[in-house]
């Protein structure tokens, strides 16, 4: 993928430079960054959509929902007034380096938060009736904004009553419920006020990028630091990927081999309500900025951190669990491919060995070329073949993707030759990427395990083996459905064409291509459908690309020329015994463990 991305980057550079008619240099670095982001989106994004009124409306809607995710602070009257004033010119203003609409909307949001927090404090002084049959809508991101302030007041009375009730029923009360809830919203207001101009710009430009598609985004310097951690640098923490949702730090995934995953008590979907250092008192972290929560959870190796958590599976939202963990170093080597031997009995009662290859990501050390998914898997396959395995399971259930080059070369280990994936540029140009090696490392029976978390490069691997008839795909109904390619463009490289620039300018993650199967269909939205579907709690539409706003559409290209896999390709093909995935098999370890994901790792 490196070579294709370099060509795309060079093309973006040419287009961007050509689009500039030597305008006067803006007065500030922020204005320069805004202009650079706007031009790159227009000239470099896969859709090549201009920053017109249509984009402006998506831009405004995205920005408002980033600010007021649960539709609680703005009213529909506010939204109507903002739309009338800013909806049409917003995107065009960015091309002129104008960030004023973003700052003004943020100022109104700050005012509404202050007003609401003041009302909440007054409400907490009044008696609350917990005996009523009233209901409270906890998840409001898909609900309309309250029509006016009176409707908002009624909505908030229910929410505050619910929060007080949860704290009254909590098994681990931190302090009296009214004081706790009051301080929680004071902290929310404080966090809103702490967002400086650079952070407001980041949010504003991020909204613009995501108006194009959900995987394009503006990355600040801090984002780039987290991105570097996610791509391989070590950190000391508990190994939990956190995302801010509805005022909570929510666990999005657990790093395999990290303290949290090894301990087993924290689960994906758990929400952290308080954090304590060692045996110190808990500090409530509801409505606290995610970066501050992450900072509290990270720390020195060997020290202890305690988390008060609302379990994802709790029927009662007032339920809490106390989890104490010892911080440790999280490294990329813990995310390497791992192979195990599973001993089963066939239909005749004779023992048979199955290879189980767990692949958490398609990793690659792009700079030093010291690590390679394909090289590691090849070594594991050699060891598994020495064990005389009767079949192979490749587990991609938690693999969110990674290097396209590694996906191509890894797929090639199981095919003799032929195309593996097709990519299409903005102009409709199709490029077919083929197996880089004509050799086959393993030609026996195969099963590929997938889930809704299997995305991008994982979908390329699974789709190619399915199209060739090389493997049986087993798991959730469909994989995630991410069929797009992104590249990282440092803003400073382009801002220099406009005058002022800085290394602090951040970068733009930009969608530049789409993936297609060799059979012609896109993995976008549709993902890869399993040949055999296994029941799963995560097999829900909201855990896929289709649930993301502004996702690119599904389409198809011409089928590539390829030859289906047949028995003639191998002398090793045997019937793969039935595997009971619900039971935990006995395993003999043959290697090591994992790492990956966006958001912030604690």
Buried (B, 14 or more C-beta within 10 A) or exposed (E): BEEBBEEBBEBBBEBBEEBBEEEEBBEEBBBBBBBBBBBBBBBBBBBEBBBEEEBBBBBBBBBBBEBBBBBBBBBBBBBEEBBEBBBBBBBBBBBBBBBEBBEEBBEBBBEBBBBBBEBBBEBBEEEBEEEEEEEBEEEBEEEEBBEEBEBBEEBBBBBBBBBBBBBEBBEEEBEEBBEBBBBBBBBBBBBBEEBEEBBBBBBBBBBBBBBBBBBBBBBBBBBBEBBEBBBBEEBBBBBBBBBBBBBBBBBBBBBBBBBBBBBEBBBBBBBBBBBBBEEEEBBBBBBBBBEBBBBBBBBEEEEBBBBBBBBBEBEEBBBBBBBEBEBBBBBBBBBBBBBBBBEBEEEEEEEBBBBBBBBBBBBBEEEEEEBBBBBBBBBBBEBBBEBEBBBBBBBBBBBBBBBBBBBBBBBBBBBBBBBBBBBBBBEEEEEBBBBEBEEBBBBBBBBBBBBBBBBBBBBBBBBBBBBBEBBBBBBBBBBBBBBBBBBEBBBBBBBBBBBBBBEEBBBBBBBBBBBBBBBBBBBBBBBBBBEEBBEBEEBEEEBBBBEBEBBBEBBEBEBBEBEEBEEEBBEBBEEBBEBEEEEEBEEEEBBBBBBBBBBBBB
